[in-house]
Each structure stands twice: as structure tokens, then as C-alpha cells.
Amino acid sequence: MASEAKHLPIDETDRRLLRVLQEDGRITNQALSVRCGLSPAACFDRVRRLRERGVITGYTALLDPEKLDQALMIFIEVLLDRTTDDVFTAFSEHVRRVPQVLECHMVAGGFDYLLKVRVSDMAAYRSFLEQLASHLRAFLARRLFGWPDEVEDLVQECLIAMHNQRHTYQPDQPLTAWVHAIARYKMIDLLRARAGREALHDPLDDELAVFAESATEASDARRDLAGLLATLPDRHRLPIVHTRLEGLSVAETARLTGMSESAVKVGVHRGLKALAQKIRGSR
């Protein structure tokens, strides 16, 4: 009988009760019965059944974020440099430790996660971030000379890390030392990742068989390349087509596709890697 009760249909009266309870979870049974046109006994019995069947899972309190100094809600797109199980697990565990993150959703498209975050007054924080970004840009540019794109990406990664780890800053210690320590860690991660990619990456322009080595092979090469690109998802195929074949910049490709510039770069890298694997597998 209990199993059958769990699968009883929800009728319009139940839905009316649920709508009122969603508006005011602390409403009295008497007031609820009046608003829903039921006797107090029938109303109480219906709510009890809805709880027992798991339709109503609990009651909660709604807080005023402004009074908690969390007035601003922002949504953050997160693009991971690798999409393996260990990276997903590490990211999820890290997000759970960040109190400002209210929700974290894995999504499909130009980025991997969408975060719903609450923060305090953004005006002062934005001003601080702008000054900090200028300082970081100069700090990293001196150490990564000739890599302007990487410098800008690293600046943004540092700002995100500093926002997430700001609780570790000790006010009695110099701010610059704390900032530089995070920047150095991020820079080391970048250099390690870049060295690994360069050691493992097969350059598409020179070594992949989809490009013709002579004019007589051009037609076959174009046909082969089009066929291989068609097997890639749009988030990988479009960045390659626009940046490598049509000669557009990363910024132009981002505007054309609606992707972020970081997503375009990652799309090119992952797409080229996938193409290389397909070609090696067909030999």
C-alpha cells in the first residue's frame, strides 16, 4: 500500500496547495485551507500525504543577501584545460570548499561548468581587481616575454584564484607577496603544461597527412580534411576552420561563433589533437 501511495497522481488541488506552500512555507493550516478552498482536516491530510510521498521534501528559509553582504549574484563560465575524470573530480571538490558558490552545473557547449556565485559590493571589488590586473600584467609580461596571449590568460586565472583564495590572505602581511606567490604558482603550471603539449603535439601545419605536399594532391587533401573536420563537434571544428583555414584571429572567431576567446583556443588545441589521432589511426 505504501508503494502505491507514492505513485498516486497529483491533482489540481494538490498543485494549488503546493503553489501556496512555495510562496509561504510557514502558512498555518487554517490559512492554507481557506486559500485552497478545503476544510482544515482535508487540507492537513493532503499536506501530510504530500510529505509522506516525498513531493514535499522540506521547508527552508529565504535570506536577504544584502543584509548578509552578498548583494551581487554573478554567473561564471569555467573552461577546464583537460576534461578527464580526475580533473572533474578535483574541480568539484574545490568548488564545494568555496562558500560563495551557490550552485555548480556541468554544461555542454563552449565551456564545461556554470557557477552561480554570490559576492558583496562589486564596485569596490572591481576597482581593486583592475588595479591588481594591471600589476599582474606587468609582473607576468617581464617573465613571459613574447607570449602576450598567455600573459592575458594567466592574468585572468590569477584573478580568479585570488578571488577564490582571498580568505587565505593575512591582513598583517604584505599584499604583494601574497599576490606574487599565487602568480608564480600559476606561471609554473602554465610552463609545465606548455612543455608537455609541445612535447606530445604533432604540428598540424607540417606533419599531418591531410595537407598536400604538392599541387597535384591539393584536391584530395581538401576532400580528406573536410571529411575529418566533419567528424569533430562544432566547438572543435569551428575554431579550426576560422583560425587555421580562414585566417581569422582568435578574437574574430570568438565574436563570430559566440564562444569565449579561451574556448576558441582550447577548441583549436583539442580539435587538432583529435585530428592527429584520427589520422594516425587510419594509417
C-alpha positions as CSV (number, residue, x, y, z in Angstrom):
1,M,0.0,0.0,0.0
2,A,2.8,2.4,0.8
3,S,4.4,1.8,-2.6
4,E,1.0,2.5,-4.3
5,A,0.6,5.7,-2.3
6,K,3.9,7.1,-3.6
7,H,2.7,6.8,-7.2
8,L,-0.7,8.4,-6.7
9,P,-1.3,11.2,-9.3
10,I,-1.0,14.8,-8.3
11,D,-4.4,16.5,-8.9
12,E,-5.1,20.2,-9.3
13,T,-6.0,20.7,-5.6
14,D,-2.5,19.3,-4.7
15,R,-0.9,21.6,-7.1
16,R,-2.8,24.6,-5.6
17,L,-1.6,23.6,-2.2
18,L,2.0,23.3,-3.4
19,R,1.9,26.7,-5.1
20,V,0.8,28.4,-1.9
21,L,3.3,26.5,0.2
22,Q,6.1,27.6,-2.2
23,E,5.1,31.2,-1.6
24,D,4.9,30.8,2.2
25,G,6.2,27.7,3.8
26,R,5.1,28.9,7.3
27,I,1.5,29.5,6.5
28,T,-0.9,28.0,9.1
29,N,-3.1,25.0,8.1
30,Q,-6.2,27.2,8.7
31,A,-5.0,29.9,6.3
32,L,-3.8,27.3,3.8
33,S,-7.2,25.6,3.8
34,V,-9.0,28.9,3.2
35,R,-6.8,29.9,0.3
36,C,-7.2,26.4,-1.3
37,G,-11.0,26.0,-0.7
38,L,-10.6,23.0,1.6
39,S,-11.7,22.1,5.1
40,P,-8.9,22.3,7.7
41,A,-9.0,18.5,8.1
42,A,-8.8,17.8,4.4
43,C,-6.1,20.3,3.9
44,F,-4.0,18.8,6.7
45,D,-4.5,15.3,5.4
46,R,-3.4,16.3,1.8
47,V,-0.3,18.1,3.0
48,R,0.6,15.1,5.2
49,R,0.3,12.7,2.2
50,L,2.4,15.0,0.0
51,R,5.2,14.9,2.7
52,E,4.9,11.1,3.1
53,R,5.1,10.6,-0.7
54,G,8.2,12.8,-0.9
55,V,6.6,15.5,-3.0
56,I,7.4,18.0,-0.2
57,T,10.9,17.3,0.9
58,G,11.3,20.0,3.5
59,Y,10.9,23.7,4.3
60,T,13.5,26.3,4.1
61,A,14.2,30.0,5.0
62,L,14.8,32.7,2.4
63,L,17.6,35.1,3.3
64,D,18.1,38.7,2.3
65,P,21.5,38.7,0.6
66,E,22.0,42.4,1.0
67,K,21.8,42.1,4.8
68,L,24.4,39.3,4.6
69,D,26.8,41.5,2.5
70,Q,26.2,39.2,-0.5
71,A,24.1,41.6,-2.7
72,L,25.6,40.7,-6.1
73,M,24.8,37.5,-7.9
74,I,27.1,36.5,-10.8
75,F,27.3,33.6,-13.2
76,I,30.8,32.3,-14.1
77,E,31.7,30.2,-17.1
78,V,34.5,27.8,-16.3
79,L,36.5,26.1,-19.1
80,L,38.9,23.4,-17.9
81,D,42.2,22.8,-19.8
82,R,41.6,19.0,-19.6
83,T,38.3,17.0,-19.4
84,T,39.3,13.8,-17.7
85,D,37.6,12.2,-14.7
86,D,40.4,13.2,-12.3
87,V,40.2,16.9,-13.3
88,F,36.4,16.9,-13.0
89,T,36.7,15.4,-9.5
90,A,39.4,17.8,-8.4
91,F,37.4,20.8,-9.7
92,S,34.1,19.6,-8.0
93,E,35.9,19.1,-4.7
94,H,37.5,22.5,-4.9
95,V,34.2,24.2,-5.7
96,R,32.5,22.6,-2.6
97,R,35.0,24.4,-0.4
98,V,34.2,27.9,-1.8
99,P,31.4,29.3,0.3
100,Q,30.5,32.0,-2.4
101,V,29.5,29.3,-4.9
102,L,25.7,28.5,-4.5
103,E,25.4,26.2,-7.5
104,C,27.7,24.4,-9.9
105,H,26.3,22.9,-13.1
106,M,28.2,20.8,-15.7
107,V,27.1,22.0,-19.2
108,A,27.7,21.2,-22.8
109,G,29.0,23.8,-25.3
110,G,31.8,26.3,-25.2
111,F,32.6,25.8,-21.6
112,D,32.5,23.0,-19.0
113,Y,30.8,24.4,-15.9
114,L,28.4,27.2,-15.0
115,L,28.8,28.6,-11.4
116,K,26.2,30.6,-9.6
117,V,28.0,32.8,-7.1
118,R,27.1,35.4,-4.5
119,V,29.5,38.2,-3.6
120,S,29.4,41.6,-1.8
121,D,29.6,45.1,-3.3
122,M,31.1,44.7,-6.8
123,A,32.1,48.4,-7.4
124,A,34.9,48.4,-4.8
125,Y,35.9,44.9,-5.7
126,R,36.0,45.7,-9.4
127,S,38.3,48.7,-8.8
128,F,40.6,46.6,-6.8
129,L,40.7,43.9,-9.5
130,E,41.5,46.4,-12.2
131,Q,44.5,47.7,-10.2
132,L,45.6,44.2,-9.4
133,A,45.2,43.1,-13.1
134,S,47.5,46.0,-14.2
135,H,50.1,45.0,-11.6
136,L,49.9,41.3,-12.6
137,R,50.1,42.1,-16.3
138,A,53.4,43.9,-15.8
139,F,54.7,41.2,-13.4
140,L,54.0,38.3,-15.8
141,A,55.0,40.2,-19.0
142,R,58.5,40.6,-17.7
143,R,58.7,36.8,-17.1
144,L,56.8,35.6,-20.2
145,F,58.2,38.0,-22.8
146,G,56.9,37.2,-26.3
147,W,53.8,35.3,-25.0
148,P,51.1,38.1,-24.9
149,D,48.2,35.8,-25.2
150,E,49.4,33.5,-22.4
151,V,50.1,36.6,-20.2
152,E,46.5,37.8,-20.6
153,D,45.1,34.3,-19.9
154,L,47.3,33.9,-16.9
155,V,46.2,37.3,-15.5
156,Q,42.6,36.2,-15.6
157,E,43.5,32.8,-14.0
158,C,45.4,34.6,-11.2
159,L,42.5,37.0,-10.5
160,I,40.1,34.0,-10.2
161,A,42.5,32.2,-7.9
162,M,42.9,35.3,-5.7
163,H,39.2,35.7,-5.5
164,N,38.7,32.1,-4.5
165,Q,41.6,32.1,-2.1
166,R,41.1,35.6,-0.6
167,H,40.3,34.1,2.8
168,T,44.0,32.9,3.0
169,Y,45.3,36.4,2.9
170,Q,46.5,37.7,6.2
171,P,46.0,41.5,6.6
172,D,49.1,41.9,8.7
173,Q,51.2,40.6,5.8
174,P,52.3,42.4,2.6
175,L,49.6,42.0,-0.1
176,T,52.2,42.0,-2.9
177,A,54.0,38.9,-1.5
178,W,50.7,37.0,-1.4
179,V,49.8,38.1,-4.9
180,H,53.2,37.2,-6.4
181,A,53.1,33.8,-4.7
182,I,49.9,32.9,-6.4
183,A,51.1,34.3,-9.7
184,R,54.3,32.2,-9.6
185,Y,52.3,29.0,-9.0
186,K,50.1,29.8,-11.9
187,M,53.1,30.6,-14.1
188,I,54.8,27.3,-13.2
189,D,51.6,25.4,-14.1
190,L,51.5,27.2,-17.5
191,L,55.1,26.4,-18.3
192,R,54.7,22.8,-17.3
193,A,51.5,22.4,-19.4
194,R,53.1,24.2,-22.4
195,A,56.2,22.0,-22.2
196,G,54.0,18.9,-22.1
197,R,51.9,20.0,-25.0
198,E,54.8,20.9,-27.2
199,A,56.5,17.5,-26.5
200,L,53.4,15.5,-27.3
201,H,51.8,17.6,-30.0
202,D,52.1,16.8,-33.7
203,P,52.1,20.2,-35.6
204,L,49.1,20.2,-38.0
205,D,50.7,22.6,-40.4
206,D,53.7,20.5,-41.4
207,E,53.3,16.8,-40.5
208,L,49.7,15.8,-40.8
209,A,48.8,13.9,-43.9
210,V,45.6,15.9,-44.6
211,F,47.7,18.7,-46.1
212,A,49.0,18.3,-49.6
213,E,52.7,18.2,-50.2
214,S,52.3,19.2,-53.9
215,A,49.8,21.0,-56.1
216,T,48.6,17.7,-57.6
217,E,47.5,16.5,-54.2
218,A,45.5,19.7,-53.2
219,S,42.1,18.4,-54.3
220,D,42.5,15.1,-52.4
221,A,43.8,16.9,-49.4
222,R,40.9,19.4,-49.2
223,R,38.4,16.5,-49.5
224,D,40.2,14.5,-46.8
225,L,40.4,17.5,-44.5
226,A,36.7,18.3,-44.9
227,G,35.8,14.8,-44.1
228,L,37.9,14.7,-41.0
229,L,36.6,18.1,-39.8
230,A,33.0,16.9,-40.2
231,T,33.6,14.3,-37.6
232,L,34.5,16.9,-34.9
233,P,32.0,18.6,-32.7
234,D,31.3,22.3,-33.6
235,R,33.2,23.5,-30.5
236,H,36.4,22.0,-32.0
237,R,35.6,22.2,-35.8
238,L,34.6,25.9,-36.0
239,P,37.7,27.3,-34.2
240,I,39.9,25.3,-36.5
241,V,38.1,26.3,-39.7
242,H,38.0,30.0,-38.8
243,T,41.5,30.4,-37.3
244,R,43.6,27.8,-39.3
245,L,41.8,27.7,-42.6
246,E,40.2,31.1,-43.0
247,G,42.9,33.1,-41.2
248,L,40.7,34.8,-38.6
249,S,42.1,35.9,-35.3
250,V,41.1,34.3,-32.0
251,A,39.1,37.5,-31.2
252,E,37.3,37.5,-34.5
253,T,36.5,33.8,-34.2
254,A,35.1,34.3,-30.7
255,R,32.8,37.1,-32.0
256,L,31.7,35.0,-35.0
257,T,30.9,31.8,-33.0
258,G,29.7,33.3,-29.7
259,M,32.4,31.4,-27.9
260,S,34.9,33.0,-25.4
261,E,38.5,33.5,-26.6
262,S,39.7,30.9,-24.2
263,A,37.1,28.4,-25.5
264,V,38.3,29.1,-29.1
265,K,42.0,28.4,-28.1
266,V,41.0,25.2,-26.3
267,G,38.8,24.2,-29.2
268,V,41.7,24.5,-31.6
269,H,44.1,22.6,-29.4
270,R,41.6,19.7,-28.7
271,G,40.4,19.6,-32.3
272,L,44.0,19.4,-33.7
273,K,44.8,16.7,-31.2
274,A,41.7,14.7,-32.2
275,L,42.5,15.1,-35.9
276,A,46.1,13.8,-35.3
277,Q,44.7,10.8,-33.5
278,K,42.2,10.0,-36.3
279,I,45.0,10.3,-38.9
280,R,47.4,8.0,-37.0
281,G,44.6,5.5,-36.5
282,S,43.8,5.4,-40.2
283,R,47.3,4.6,-41.3
